[in-house]
């Protein structure tokens, strides 16, 4: 360990506390309905699995009962092309009624002694202390492969059980607030999306009963709405090349087609703004509240139309050029797409309602960022015993 533990804590090998098992081997022929599988792509920065997004496989001939996960299991990334992911972990909790398993590129840790609180160790494994130890095992900045032998020999703290539980309780209180806020954000975003579809796809906007429907090249549309070309109303300027090694330290988000890909000291576009994937994740649409720097794999949006309306409209456009040798977003092709521009009063009313919904969602996102920062500052100090847990309160629920 990299820091001294309190005098009443002991240090033991993880293999004395837990057993280990690699996940199942399967291929594309196994895909189908049956059992959800946690694979490497389900880790990233998450603390817990998102069961509703997991791929499923047919379990016949592949999954046995001892391959199934249990609450309080911990999964490690064992092997992956992205070395940054090796050694990352997920804590298994709130399993659905449907059985869940895990892929061969992950290792399951299951504690076998009542001396160990699994929640405490789920935080220990996410701490810089353990990441440094695992990196040292791999003789480099990042380990290239994790195995059961490395985990068996891994030295970990074994505080008294009440202290383990208190540390886990404090840290999990932050995670519970973050998870609750994340659910609320998803609900608010879905409400805004449905509002757009109700008003501008189904044409059930307030007062629609008194507005006649008239013929257009898009079929029947409300009278007073205009069928335009996307390029008439929306400009898509190119982002600017900015290699990772040229990004100076700062808090300006750098956007690629997959979303935020880093940070920089200067911005290219004032916020709020919309980013559209040009290469890579073609046609992806991202929103940014603050000034940002779009790189050359994306376009950004210039328009006089209300931005929330444009944001949802672009999500429904068919940008992909399937005729190209390398599929991408051709700007001239995008400009030629039809765009139905609603009555100005309807647009303004939508912008007001949608802005309120998404404004609450963004407030919750900022609260989550603050919660994560506080949790991540506390985590190494709690795990190492630097802070006395008896003096620390748990975070209070936040209201919007």
C-alpha positions as CSV (number, residue, x, y, z in Angstrom):
1,X,0.0,0.0,0.0
2,X,1.1,3.6,-0.6
3,X,0.1,5.1,2.7
4,X,0.3,3.9,6.3
5,X,-2.8,2.3,7.7
6,X,-4.2,3.0,11.2
7,X,-2.6,0.9,13.9
8,X,-5.7,-1.3,14.4
9,X,-6.0,-2.1,10.7
10,X,-4.3,-5.2,9.2
11,X,-3.1,-5.9,5.7
12,X,-4.0,-9.2,4.0
13,X,-3.9,-10.8,0.6
14,X,-7.2,-10.5,-1.2
15,X,-7.1,-14.3,-1.8
16,X,-7.7,-14.9,2.0
17,X,-11.0,-13.0,1.8
18,X,-12.5,-13.9,-1.6
19,X,-12.7,-16.4,-4.5
20,X,-12.3,-15.5,-8.2
21,X,-13.8,-16.7,-11.4
22,X,-13.4,-15.6,-15.1
23,X,-16.5,-15.0,-17.1
24,X,-17.9,-17.0,-20.0
25,X,-16.6,-17.4,-23.6
26,X,-19.2,-16.7,-26.3
27,X,-19.3,-15.3,-29.8
28,X,-21.8,-13.6,-32.2
29,X,-23.6,-16.9,-32.8
30,X,-24.7,-16.9,-29.2
31,X,-26.4,-13.5,-29.3
32,X,-30.2,-13.6,-28.8
33,X,-32.7,-13.3,-26.0
34,X,-31.9,-15.2,-22.8
35,X,-29.4,-13.9,-20.2
36,X,-27.9,-10.4,-20.0
37,X,-24.1,-10.3,-20.1
38,X,-21.8,-7.7,-18.5
39,X,-18.9,-7.1,-20.9
40,X,-16.0,-4.7,-20.9
41,X,-17.9,-2.0,-22.8
42,X,-20.3,-1.8,-19.8
43,X,-17.6,-0.5,-17.4
44,X,-16.0,2.8,-18.4
45,X,-16.6,5.4,-15.6
46,X,-19.6,3.5,-14.1
47,X,-19.7,2.3,-10.5
48,X,-22.7,-0.1,-11.0
49,X,-24.0,-2.0,-14.0
50,X,-26.8,-0.5,-16.1
51,X,-28.8,-3.7,-16.5
52,X,-31.3,-2.3,-19.0
53,X,-28.6,-1.7,-21.6
54,X,-26.8,-5.1,-21.4
55,X,-26.7,-7.3,-24.5
56,X,-28.2,-10.8,-24.1
57,X,-27.1,-14.2,-25.2
58,X,-28.8,-17.6,-25.6
59,X,-27.5,-19.5,-22.5
60,X,-27.7,-23.0,-24.0
61,X,-24.3,-24.7,-23.8
62,X,-22.6,-21.6,-22.6
63,X,-23.9,-20.5,-19.2
64,X,-24.0,-22.7,-16.1
65,X,-25.5,-21.8,-12.7
66,X,-22.0,-21.0,-11.3
67,X,-21.5,-18.4,-14.0
68,X,-24.4,-16.3,-12.7
69,X,-23.7,-13.1,-10.7
70,X,-24.9,-12.5,-7.1
71,X,-25.5,-9.2,-5.3
72,X,-22.2,-8.0,-3.6
73,X,-20.0,-9.6,-6.3
74,X,-17.4,-7.3,-7.8
75,X,-16.3,-7.5,-11.5
76,X,-12.8,-6.4,-12.8
77,X,-11.9,-5.8,-16.4
78,X,-9.4,-8.6,-17.1
79,X,-8.3,-8.0,-20.6
80,X,-9.0,-5.4,-23.3
81,X,-7.5,-3.5,-26.2
82,X,-7.8,-0.3,-24.2
83,X,-5.3,-0.6,-21.4
84,X,-7.0,2.3,-19.5
85,X,-9.9,-0.1,-18.8
86,X,-7.8,-2.9,-17.3
87,X,-8.5,-3.2,-13.6
88,X,-11.6,-1.1,-13.5
89,X,-14.4,-2.5,-11.4
90,X,-18.2,-2.7,-11.1
91,X,-20.1,-3.4,-7.9
92,X,-23.0,-5.8,-8.4
93,X,-26.1,-4.7,-6.6
94,X,-29.9,-4.5,-7.2
95,X,-29.8,-7.4,-9.6
96,X,-33.0,-7.8,-11.7
97,X,-35.1,-11.0,-11.4
98,X,-33.6,-12.2,-14.6
99,X,-30.2,-13.9,-14.1
100,X,-27.1,-12.0,-15.2
101,X,-23.6,-13.3,-16.2
102,X,-20.3,-11.8,-17.3
103,X,-17.9,-12.2,-20.2
104,X,-14.5,-13.9,-20.2
105,X,-12.7,-10.6,-20.4
106,X,-13.8,-9.9,-16.8
107,X,-13.1,-11.5,-13.4
108,X,-15.6,-12.0,-10.7
109,X,-14.6,-11.4,-7.1
110,X,-16.9,-13.0,-4.5
111,X,-16.1,-12.6,-0.8
112,X,-16.2,-15.7,1.4
113,X,-15.6,-14.3,4.9
114,X,-17.9,-12.4,7.2
115,X,-14.8,-10.2,8.0
116,X,-15.2,-8.4,4.7
117,X,-17.9,-5.9,3.6
118,X,-18.2,-6.1,-0.1
119,X,-19.3,-2.5,-0.4
120,X,-16.2,-1.3,1.3
121,X,-14.0,-3.2,-1.0
122,X,-15.9,-2.0,-4.1
123,X,-14.7,1.5,-3.1
124,X,-11.2,0.3,-2.2
125,X,-10.8,-1.2,-5.7
126,X,-11.8,2.1,-7.3
127,X,-9.3,4.1,-5.2
128,X,-5.9,5.5,-6.5
129,X,-4.2,3.2,-3.9
130,X,-5.3,0.0,-5.7
131,X,-4.8,1.4,-9.2
132,X,-1.2,2.2,-8.3
133,X,-0.6,-1.2,-6.9
134,X,-2.1,-2.9,-10.0
135,X,0.0,-0.7,-12.3
136,X,3.1,-1.7,-10.3
137,X,2.1,-5.4,-10.9
138,X,2.0,-4.7,-14.6
139,X,5.4,-3.0,-14.7
140,X,4.1,0.1,-16.4
141,X,1.7,3.1,-16.3
142,X,-1.2,0.7,-17.0
143,X,-1.3,-3.1,-16.6
144,X,-1.8,-4.9,-19.9
145,X,-3.7,-7.9,-18.4
146,X,-5.2,-8.8,-15.1
147,X,-5.5,-12.3,-13.8
148,X,-6.6,-14.3,-10.8
149,X,-3.1,-14.7,-9.5
150,X,-2.5,-11.0,-9.4
151,X,-5.8,-10.5,-7.5
152,X,-5.1,-13.3,-5.1
153,X,-1.7,-11.7,-4.1
154,X,-3.1,-8.2,-4.0
155,X,-2.5,-6.7,-0.5
156,X,-5.6,-4.9,0.9
157,X,-6.5,-3.3,4.1
158,X,-8.8,-5.2,6.5
159,X,-10.2,-2.6,8.9
160,X,-12.6,-3.7,11.7
161,X,-15.9,-4.5,10.1
162,X,-17.8,-1.6,11.7
163,X,-15.3,0.8,10.1
164,X,-15.6,-0.9,6.7
165,X,-19.4,-0.5,6.9
166,X,-19.2,3.1,8.0
167,X,-16.8,4.0,5.1
168,X,-19.1,2.2,2.7
169,X,-22.1,3.9,4.1
170,X,-20.6,7.4,3.6
171,X,-19.4,6.8,0.1
172,X,-22.5,4.9,-1.0
173,X,-24.7,7.8,0.2
174,X,-23.0,9.9,-2.5
175,X,-23.5,7.2,-5.1
176,X,-27.2,6.8,-4.2
177,X,-27.8,10.6,-4.6
178,X,-26.0,10.5,-8.0
179,X,-28.0,7.5,-9.1
180,X,-31.3,9.2,-8.0
181,X,-30.4,12.4,-9.8
182,X,-29.4,10.4,-12.9
183,X,-32.8,8.8,-13.0
184,X,-34.5,12.2,-12.6
185,X,-32.4,13.6,-15.5
186,X,-33.4,10.7,-17.7
187,X,-37.1,11.4,-16.9
188,X,-36.8,15.1,-17.6
189,X,-35.0,14.5,-20.9
190,X,-37.6,12.0,-22.0
191,X,-40.4,14.4,-21.1
192,X,-38.7,17.1,-23.4
193,X,-38.3,14.5,-26.2
194,X,-41.9,13.4,-26.0
195,X,-43.0,17.1,-26.0
196,X,-41.1,17.6,-29.2
197,X,-42.6,14.5,-30.8
198,X,-46.2,15.4,-29.6
199,X,-46.0,18.9,-31.0
200,X,-43.8,18.6,-34.1
201,X,-44.3,15.0,-35.3
202,X,-47.9,14.2,-34.3
203,X,-48.8,17.9,-34.6
204,X,-50.7,17.9,-31.3
205,X,-49.5,21.3,-30.2
206,X,-51.6,23.6,-28.0
207,X,-54.5,24.9,-30.1
208,X,-53.9,22.4,-32.9
209,X,-57.7,21.7,-33.1
210,X,-58.2,25.1,-34.6
211,X,-55.4,24.9,-37.2
212,X,-56.3,23.4,-40.6
213,X,-53.9,20.8,-42.2
214,X,-52.7,21.6,-45.7
215,X,-50.9,19.6,-48.3
216,X,-47.1,20.0,-48.7
217,X,-44.2,17.9,-50.1
218,X,-44.0,16.3,-46.7
219,X,-47.7,15.5,-46.6
220,X,-50.3,17.2,-44.5
221,X,-48.8,19.9,-42.2
222,X,-50.4,22.6,-40.1
223,X,-51.3,25.7,-42.0
224,X,-48.7,28.5,-41.4
225,X,-45.8,26.1,-41.1
226,X,-43.1,26.2,-43.8
227,X,-41.3,23.4,-45.5
228,X,-37.7,24.6,-46.0
229,X,-34.3,23.0,-46.7
230,X,-32.2,22.4,-43.7
231,X,-29.4,24.6,-45.2
232,X,-31.8,27.5,-45.5
233,X,-32.1,27.7,-41.7
234,X,-29.1,25.9,-40.2
235,X,-25.4,26.4,-41.0
236,X,-22.9,23.6,-40.1
237,X,-19.4,25.0,-39.8
238,X,-16.5,22.6,-39.5
239,X,-14.7,22.1,-36.2
240,X,-11.0,22.7,-35.9
241,X,-8.2,20.2,-35.7
242,X,-6.8,19.9,-32.2
243,X,-4.6,16.9,-31.4
244,X,-4.7,15.6,-27.8
245,X,-1.0,16.6,-27.3
246,X,-1.8,20.2,-28.2
247,X,-4.6,20.6,-25.7
248,X,-3.5,22.9,-22.9
249,X,-4.9,22.4,-19.4
250,X,-8.2,24.1,-18.9
251,X,-11.9,23.5,-18.3
252,X,-13.3,24.1,-21.9
253,X,-14.8,20.8,-23.1
254,X,-13.4,19.5,-26.4
255,X,-16.1,17.7,-28.5
256,X,-15.6,14.9,-31.0
257,X,-18.3,12.8,-32.6
258,X,-18.6,10.6,-29.5
259,X,-19.0,13.6,-27.1
260,X,-16.5,15.2,-24.8
261,X,-13.0,13.9,-25.6
262,X,-10.9,16.1,-23.4
263,X,-10.5,19.7,-22.2
264,X,-8.7,22.8,-23.4
265,X,-7.9,26.3,-22.2
266,X,-9.6,28.2,-25.0
267,X,-13.0,27.8,-26.7
268,X,-14.0,28.0,-30.4
269,X,-17.8,28.4,-30.0
270,X,-19.8,30.2,-27.2
271,X,-22.3,28.1,-25.4
272,X,-25.0,27.0,-25.4
273,X,-24.5,25.1,-28.6
274,X,-25.1,22.0,-30.6
275,X,-22.5,19.6,-32.0
276,X,-23.1,17.1,-34.9
277,X,-20.8,14.1,-35.6
278,X,-19.2,14.3,-39.0
279,X,-16.8,11.3,-38.9
280,X,-16.7,8.3,-36.6
281,X,-20.1,8.5,-34.7
282,X,-21.8,10.0,-37.8
283,X,-24.9,12.0,-37.1
284,X,-24.5,12.0,-33.3
285,X,-26.0,15.2,-31.8
286,X,-24.6,16.7,-28.6
287,X,-25.7,19.7,-26.5
288,X,-23.2,21.9,-24.6
289,X,-24.3,24.6,-22.2
290,X,-20.9,26.3,-21.9
291,X,-18.3,27.6,-24.4
292,X,-16.7,24.6,-26.2
293,X,-14.1,23.5,-28.7
294,X,-15.4,21.3,-31.6
295,X,-12.6,19.3,-33.3
296,X,-12.5,18.4,-37.0
297,X,-14.6,15.2,-36.7
298,X,-17.7,17.3,-36.0
299,X,-19.8,20.3,-37.2
300,X,-21.3,22.8,-34.9
301,X,-24.6,24.6,-35.4
302,X,-25.3,28.2,-36.3
303,X,-29.0,29.1,-36.6
304,X,-31.6,31.8,-35.7
305,X,-34.1,29.1,-34.8
306,X,-34.6,28.2,-31.1
307,X,-31.8,25.8,-30.2
308,X,-33.9,23.2,-28.3
309,X,-36.1,22.7,-31.3
310,X,-33.1,22.3,-33.6
311,X,-31.4,19.9,-31.1
312,X,-34.4,17.5,-31.2
313,X,-34.9,17.9,-35.0
314,X,-31.3,17.1,-35.8
315,X,-31.6,13.9,-33.7
316,X,-34.3,12.7,-36.1
317,X,-32.6,13.6,-39.4
318,X,-31.1,10.9,-41.6
319,X,-27.5,12.2,-42.0
320,X,-25.7,9.0,-43.0
321,X,-24.4,8.9,-46.6
322,X,-24.5,5.1,-47.2
323,X,-23.3,5.6,-50.8
324,X,-19.9,6.8,-49.7
325,X,-16.9,4.5,-49.5
326,X,-16.4,5.7,-45.9
327,X,-19.8,6.6,-44.5
328,X,-19.9,10.1,-43.1
329,X,-21.9,13.3,-42.9
330,X,-21.8,15.2,-46.2
331,X,-22.6,18.8,-45.5
332,X,-24.2,19.5,-48.9
333,X,-26.3,16.4,-48.5
334,X,-27.4,17.5,-45.0
335,X,-28.3,21.0,-46.3
336,X,-30.6,19.4,-48.9
337,X,-32.7,17.6,-46.3
338,X,-36.2,18.9,-45.6
339,X,-36.9,20.9,-42.5
340,X,-40.4,21.8,-41.3
341,X,-40.4,25.1,-39.6
342,X,-43.4,25.6,-37.2
343,X,-45.3,28.8,-36.5
344,X,-43.2,31.2,-34.5
345,X,-45.6,31.3,-31.5
346,X,-45.6,27.5,-31.2
347,X,-41.8,27.5,-31.5
348,X,-41.4,30.0,-28.7
349,X,-43.8,28.2,-26.4
350,X,-41.9,25.0,-27.0
351,X,-38.6,26.6,-26.3
352,X,-40.0,28.0,-23.0
353,X,-41.4,24.6,-21.8
354,X,-38.5,22.6,-23.0
355,X,-36.0,25.0,-21.6
356,X,-37.6,24.6,-18.1
357,X,-37.4,20.8,-18.3
358,X,-33.8,20.6,-19.6
359,X,-32.8,23.4,-17.3
360,X,-33.8,21.3,-14.3
361,X,-31.9,18.3,-15.9
362,X,-28.8,20.4,-16.3
363,X,-29.0,21.7,-12.7
364,X,-29.1,18.0,-11.5
365,X,-26.1,17.3,-13.8
366,X,-24.1,20.0,-12.1
367,X,-25.1,18.7,-8.7
368,X,-24.0,15.2,-9.8
369,X,-20.6,16.7,-10.9
370,X,-20.2,18.3,-7.4
371,X,-21.2,15.1,-5.7
372,X,-18.7,13.0,-7.7
373,X,-15.9,15.5,-7.0
374,X,-16.6,15.4,-3.2
375,X,-16.9,11.6,-3.3
376,X,-13.6,11.2,-5.2
377,X,-11.8,13.5,-2.8
378,X,-13.1,11.6,0.2
379,X,-12.5,8.1,-1.2
380,X,-8.7,7.8,-0.9
381,X,-8.7,9.5,2.5
382,X,-11.4,7.2,3.9
383,X,-9.9,4.1,2.4
384,X,-6.5,4.8,3.8
385,X,-7.8,5.7,7.3
386,X,-6.5,9.3,6.9
387,X,-9.9,10.6,7.9
388,X,-11.7,9.6,11.1
389,X,-15.1,8.2,9.9
390,X,-16.8,8.9,13.2
391,X,-16.7,12.6,12.6
392,X,-18.0,12.6,9.0
393,X,-21.7,13.2,8.2
394,X,-23.4,11.5,5.2
395,X,-24.5,13.8,2.4
396,X,-28.1,15.1,2.6
397,X,-30.6,14.6,-0.2
398,X,-30.7,17.6,-2.5
399,X,-33.8,19.2,-3.9
400,X,-34.1,21.2,-7.1
